[in-house]
Amino acid sequence: MDQQGNKLSVVLADDHTIVRHAIKTILENTGEYRVIAECSTVEATVSAVQQQRPDLLILDLGLPGKSGLEAIYEIQELQLNTHIVVLTMFEDEATVRQTLSAGADAYVFKNSSPDEFLRALSIVRAGKMYLPEGYHHLPSEVRTNGAIDPRSKDEVHDPLAKLSKREREVFYLLADGMPNRVIAKKLFISPRTVETHRARVIKKLGFGSTADLIRYAIRNNLLTL
């Protein structure tokens, strides 16, 4: 708790000044929160959390530099009592799953209403996890009675850890925009086998389509071109 009127202390991390201003206004208008630091990079965010030890960190995954997952992992290693609320535009299930596995307490979409955003914070304050509507079905390896099962450090750092060697090869070629027939020639396998690997990759990573896979690869700097 913040010493000024028992308000909850908050660190805001977003690389857009206008977004930080909007979030700060929403929070401080409730009279329950006080923003004690604003950051626009992962490095600054981790440093602010370590020094300020806020009650809440509101984190955008799309910060420049290191990935948001890396920021969450580094903050978790500090073993503080800071709740991590991710506020992002990324809606694919793979990103949601990996973010929760890294240790986030809530995953909120940026197109949520202010009321829904504040409701998410209230849920986290009560010691529970917040997930958007439609994402409560996350598999048991990520959610167990509403809690997160921590994964190994290697899996947090490597989002493709669950893929086989061949599936990784197919992932990277799909991410580079290659059609199945070209991948088949490159890997000396049949187009049907490529399609089987493609379907497995999409299922394992929680994507809805190859387009989701490509967008994910772009966001996480996984392209090889």
N, C-alpha and C positions, 0 to 999 in steps of 0.2 A: 504493500500500500504506500502511496505517496504521502508525505508528511503534510502536504498542503490540502487540508480538508478531507483527508482519507480518500483521495481520488486514486484510481488505478493508474500507474505510470505506463506509458506506451512509447515504444520506438517505432517509427514509420520508415519503411524501406521501399521506395519506388523511385525510378529514375525520371519521372515526370513531375515537375514542380507543381503544376496545376492539380494533378491527382492527389499529391500529398496535402495540398491546401484544402481540397474538398473533403478528404478523409478526416483531416484534423478538425475542420469545422463541424462535421457530423459528430465526431467524438466529444468535442468540448462543449457542444450545445446541450449534451445530455447532463452535464454537470458531474459526471461520474468518472471521467477520464482526463488525464493531462499528458500531452505529448511532450516528452523530455528530450527527444532527439529525432532528427530527420536525416535519412541517408539515401544515397543514390547508387552505391556500389556494394558488392558483397563484402569486400574487405572492410569498408566503413561500418557496415551493419554488424558484422561479427565483433568489431572493436567496440562499438557503442553498447552492444548487449553485454559484453564482458565488463565494461567499465561502469555502466549505468544500472545493470541488473534490473531491467524493467519487469513489470508484471506481465506485460503483453508485448510481443513483436508482431507487427502486421507487415507481411513480407510479400513482395511481388516476385514471382519466379523469373521474370524476364530482365533481371538486372544485368548490366554489362560486366564483362569479366568472367569470374567463375559462375557455375550454375547455381540456381537457387537450392537444388538438392545438396550441393556441397556446403552451402551456407547453413542449412538446417543441421547437417551432420556435424559441422564444426561447433555449432552452438550446443548441440546435444552433448558433445564431449566435455563442455564446460560444467555440466551437471548443475545447472541453475534451476530456479523455479519459474522460469519464464515460459509462458504459454506461447506457442507459435501458431499464428493464424495466417494462412496463405490466402492472399486476395489476388486473383489472376484471371486472365482471359482464356487460359488453356483449359479446354473442356474434355479432352480425350481421356478415356479411362486409364490408359497406361500411365499418364502423367499423374493422375489423381492417386493411383495405387502406389507409385514410387514415392510420391511426396509424403503420403501417410506412413509408408514403411521407413522413411528417413526420420520421422519423428514429429511431424506436424500434428497439431491438435484440431485444426479445422481447415477446410478447403472451401473457399467462397469465391463465386464467380463475380467478376467486375460488373456484370449486367444485373446483379441482384439489387433489390431496392434497399434504401438506407435502413428501413425497418428490419429487413431480413438480415442485413449485415450486423446490426446491433443484436438481433436475436442470436446469431451465431456466437457473438462475443459472450452473451449471457450464458449460453450452453457451455462454452469452454470454461467460464468462471465457475460453473457448478461442478467442474471436474469431469465433464462428458465430452464426447467428440461430436463435431458438427460436420455433416456431409450434405451436399445439395440434394434436392429431390431427384430421384432416379439413379442415385449412386449408393444406395443403402444395400445393394446386393453384392458388394465387393467380396471376393472369395475369402475363404477361411484362413488362407495363408497370410492375409493382410489384416483382417478384422477377426477378433475372437471376443465375443460378447461386448462389442463396442470398443475394445482395446486393440492396440497395434502390437503385433509380434515383431520385435526388432529383427532386421535382417543383418547379414554379415556386412562388414565394411566393404568387402569387395563388390557385393551386389549393389550397394548404394552408389559406389563410384562407377560401376559398370552396369548401365541400364540394360545391357544385352546379356547379362550373366546367365540367364535361364535358357538361352539359345544354344543349340549344338553348333559345331564348327561349320557344317554345311548351311545351316539356317542363317548363321551370321553372314556367310558369303552371299546368300540370296538377299538378305536384308540390305546389305550395302549396295548391291547392284540395283535392287528395286528403288532404293532411296536416290540413286543417281538417275532414275528415270528410264531404265532399260526395260523393254517389253520381255515377256516370257521367252519368246523364240530366240532372242539375242542372248539372254542369260543361259538358255539351254546349250547354245553353241559354245559359249565361253567356258562353261563348266563341264562340257561333254556329257550332258545328261539330256533326257527327253523333256519337251515342253510340259508334258503331263506331270513329270517328277518335279519340275520347277513349280507348277501350280500347287502341288501337294505341300512343298516347303513353304510357299507363299502363304497358304492357308494356315499352316501351323504357326508361322511367325506372327501373323495378324492375331490369331487366337491367343498365343502366349503373352503377347504384349498388350492385349486388350484394345486393339484398333478396330474400327468399323470398316475400313477400306484401305487400299494401297495409298490413296491420297492422304489419309491420316498418318500413315507411316512416313510418307515424304515430308509432311509438315513437321512431324516429330523430329525427324533427322535434321532438318534445317534448324529448328530451335535449339537442338542440342549439339550442333556442330559435328554431326556424324557423317557428313557427305565426304566422299573420297575424290570427287572431281576437283 
